[in-house]
Each structure stands twice: as structure tokens, then as C-alpha cells.
């Protein structure tokens, strides 16, 4: 957990060096508001989704139709950080912090920007469960750097000196504790 936050902090610092090129003033402010003054980019008529860009970090906020904030997430370079905002903040699954949710129904994608996808479903208790994932299936030759591409099995590197950009396929017995697992390993 500490390692994930440290890596996200380093990415935040690096992204801030590039500024907010291409982002309008509206996309840089208003996060957490019931009705942010930015475009609703939802793919669903049942949700409002707002995207913000600041210092190279993408932020996605989802509100219900009553304009109540449900969840927020920050993404940068393939990392996902659930923000402590919204009534469903404790029910968000990311590749870095997956949740066990049991059987789900009524799943739908509410947001996708070609790199990140946000979906919602209902669990057996009638509660909303959110999933934030990278968009899968891009061509490795023209896939943006922020997308994760698994290395072919024959080219897996030594986990002790593998670059951060590679995913390790470790045997089940060798999986590390998610609270102190090196960045270069996938769970």
C-alpha cells in the first residue's frame, strides 16, 4: 500500500512537470461538486460522469441523477487511486486494489476514454459496486504508454531487476503481500 502511494506520488510529481497542456480551465476545477461546471461525459443516461485534468493526472467523478457524488478516482500512467469522496468510495475496485464482490447484476460501462474504463454493477445486497480498469486489447505497437501490456511468457524478466513497465506472471505460491509487493510484480 505504501509502495503504491509512493509510486503514485512520484508520477504526480513527474506529471506536474508537464503542466496541464490541452486542459481547459473548467477541466481543472470543480472536483467534488454536485454539479461541476464541466462537460458530462457519461456513457449512461443513469449517471453523470465528469472528467478533470490537473498536472497531468486524470480524475473521474461519478454522480447519480440526484447529483450526489458516488465515487472518484485518479489515474496516471496505468496507476489508479480511489479518492476518498462519494457515498460509494469504499466500493471501488481497481487493478491495484481489487475487491471481492460476489455475484453482480445490471453491469454497465458508465465511462471510457480509450485508456480507462469505469463500470458499475449491483451486488447481492443491492449496493453499487464500481470497477475501474484499463481498456484492454490495444495493439502493443501503438498502445499508449499508460496502458498495461503483458509481456510474452518467453520474455518474462527476473522479478528482482525487471523494469516497472513489465508484468510478472509469478506462480501462485510466489505471490507477494499486496501491502509490500514490489511495483514490478502483478498480483
C-alpha positions as CSV (number, residue, x, y, z in Angstrom):
1,X,0.0,0.0,0.0
2,X,2.8,2.4,0.9
3,X,4.7,1.5,-2.2
4,X,1.7,2.1,-4.4
5,X,1.1,5.6,-2.8
6,X,4.8,6.4,-3.2
7,X,4.8,5.5,-6.8
8,X,1.7,7.5,-7.4
9,X,3.3,10.5,-5.7
10,X,6.4,10.2,-8.0
11,X,4.1,10.0,-11.0
12,X,2.2,13.0,-9.7
13,X,5.4,15.0,-9.4
14,X,6.6,13.9,-12.9
15,X,3.2,14.7,-14.4
16,X,3.2,18.2,-12.8
17,X,6.4,19.0,-14.8
18,X,4.4,18.6,-18.0
19,X,1.7,21.0,-16.8
20,X,-1.9,20.8,-17.9
21,X,-1.4,21.3,-21.7
22,X,-4.6,20.7,-23.5
23,X,-6.9,21.0,-20.4
24,X,-9.3,23.9,-20.2
25,X,-9.8,25.9,-17.1
26,X,-13.1,24.1,-16.5
27,X,-11.4,20.7,-16.6
28,X,-9.0,21.7,-13.9
29,X,-11.5,22.7,-11.1
30,X,-14.8,21.7,-9.6
31,X,-14.0,18.2,-8.5
32,X,-16.4,17.0,-5.7
33,X,-19.1,19.5,-6.6
34,X,-22.7,18.2,-7.1
35,X,-22.9,20.0,-10.5
36,X,-19.3,20.7,-11.7
37,X,-19.0,23.3,-14.4
38,X,-17.6,20.9,-16.9
39,X,-19.0,18.6,-19.5
40,X,-20.9,15.4,-18.5
41,X,-19.1,12.6,-20.4
42,X,-21.2,9.7,-19.1
43,X,-22.0,6.9,-21.5
44,X,-25.1,6.0,-19.4
45,X,-28.3,8.0,-19.1
46,X,-28.4,6.8,-15.4
47,X,-25.2,8.5,-14.2
48,X,-23.3,11.8,-14.6
49,X,-19.6,11.4,-15.1
50,X,-17.2,14.3,-15.0
51,X,-13.5,14.2,-16.1
52,X,-10.9,16.6,-14.7
53,X,-7.3,17.0,-15.7
54,X,-4.7,18.7,-13.5
55,X,-0.9,18.5,-13.6
56,X,-1.1,15.5,-16.0
57,X,-3.4,13.4,-13.7
58,X,-6.8,12.4,-14.9
59,X,-9.6,12.5,-12.4
60,X,-13.1,10.9,-12.9
61,X,-16.0,11.7,-10.7
62,X,-19.4,9.9,-10.9
63,X,-22.6,11.4,-9.6
64,X,-26.1,9.9,-9.5
65,X,-29.0,11.5,-11.2
66,X,-29.8,13.3,-7.9
67,X,-26.3,15.0,-8.3
68,X,-24.9,13.1,-5.2
69,X,-21.2,12.3,-5.6
70,X,-20.9,8.5,-5.7
71,X,-17.1,7.9,-6.3
72,X,-14.0,9.4,-7.7
73,X,-10.7,8.1,-9.0
74,X,-7.4,9.5,-10.1
75,X,-5.4,7.8,-12.9
76,X,-1.9,8.3,-14.3
77,X,0.4,6.1,-16.3
78,X,-1.6,2.9,-15.6
79,X,-2.0,3.5,-11.8
80,X,-5.4,4.0,-10.2
81,X,-6.1,5.7,-6.9
82,X,-9.6,5.7,-5.4
83,X,-10.3,9.1,-4.0
84,X,-11.9,9.5,-0.5
85,X,-15.1,11.0,-1.9
86,X,-18.6,9.9,-2.5
87,X,-21.0,7.5,-0.9
88,X,-19.5,4.5,-2.7
89,X,-15.8,5.3,-2.1
90,X,-15.5,2.1,-0.2
91,X,-17.0,0.0,-3.1
92,X,-14.5,0.7,-5.8
93,X,-12.3,-2.0,-7.3
94,X,-9.1,-1.1,-9.2
95,X,-6.3,-3.3,-10.6
96,X,-4.1,-2.0,-7.7
97,X,-6.8,-2.7,-5.1
98,X,-9.2,-5.4,-6.3
99,X,-12.3,-6.1,-4.3
100,X,-14.2,-9.3,-3.9
101,X,-17.8,-8.5,-4.6
102,X,-19.6,-11.8,-5.1
103,X,-22.3,-12.2,-7.8
104,X,-23.1,-8.9,-9.6
105,X,-26.0,-7.9,-11.8
106,X,-27.1,-5.0,-14.0
107,X,-23.5,-4.2,-15.0
108,X,-22.9,-1.3,-17.3
109,X,-20.0,0.9,-18.5
110,X,-20.5,4.5,-17.5
111,X,-17.2,6.0,-18.8
112,X,-14.4,5.1,-21.1
113,X,-11.8,7.3,-22.6
114,X,-9.8,4.7,-24.6
115,X,-7.4,4.2,-21.7
116,X,-9.6,3.9,-18.6
117,X,-13.0,2.4,-18.2
118,X,-15.4,2.8,-15.2
119,X,-18.3,0.3,-14.8
120,X,-20.9,-0.1,-12.2
121,X,-22.9,-3.2,-11.1
122,X,-25.2,-4.1,-8.2
123,X,-24.2,-6.8,-5.7
124,X,-26.5,-9.3,-4.0
125,X,-27.2,-6.8,-1.2
126,X,-28.5,-4.2,-3.7
127,X,-25.4,-2.0,-3.3
128,X,-23.4,-0.4,-6.1
129,X,-20.0,-1.8,-6.8
130,X,-17.6,0.1,-9.1
131,X,-14.8,-1.2,-11.3
132,X,-12.0,1.0,-12.7
133,X,-9.8,-0.9,-15.2
134,X,-7.5,-0.2,-18.1
135,X,-9.2,-0.6,-21.5
136,X,-7.9,-4.0,-22.8
137,X,-6.9,-5.1,-26.2
138,X,-4.8,-2.4,-27.7
139,X,-2.1,-3.2,-30.2
140,X,1.3,-3.3,-28.5
141,X,2.8,-1.4,-31.4
142,X,0.6,1.7,-31.0
143,X,-0.8,1.3,-27.5
144,X,-0.4,4.4,-25.3
145,X,2.2,4.2,-22.6
146,X,-0.4,4.3,-19.9
147,X,-1.9,1.0,-21.0
148,X,-0.6,-2.2,-19.5
149,X,0.6,-4.8,-21.9
150,X,1.6,-8.2,-20.6
151,X,5.0,-9.4,-21.7
152,X,5.0,-12.7,-23.7
153,X,5.8,-15.7,-21.4
154,X,9.2,-16.3,-23.1
155,X,10.4,-12.8,-22.3
156,X,9.5,-12.6,-18.6
157,X,12.3,-10.9,-16.7
158,X,13.8,-11.6,-13.3
159,X,11.5,-10.0,-10.7
160,X,14.5,-8.5,-8.9
161,X,15.6,-6.4,-11.8
162,X,12.5,-6.2,-14.1
163,X,11.6,-2.8,-15.4
164,X,8.4,-1.3,-13.9
165,X,6.6,-1.5,-17.2
166,X,6.6,-5.3,-17.3
167,X,4.0,-7.5,-15.6
168,X,5.3,-10.6,-13.8
169,X,3.4,-13.8,-14.0
170,X,4.6,-15.4,-10.8
171,X,3.4,-18.9,-9.7
172,X,0.6,-18.7,-7.2
173,X,2.8,-19.7,-4.3
174,X,5.2,-16.8,-5.0
175,X,2.7,-14.0,-5.0
176,X,3.7,-11.3,-2.6
177,X,1.7,-9.4,0.1
178,X,-0.1,-6.5,-1.6
179,X,0.9,-4.2,1.2
180,X,4.6,-4.5,0.4
181,X,4.8,-6.1,-3.0
182,X,7.4,-4.5,-5.4
183,X,5.9,-2.3,-8.1
184,X,7.2,-4.6,-10.9
185,X,5.1,-7.6,-9.7
186,X,1.5,-8.1,-10.6
187,X,-0.7,-9.9,-8.1
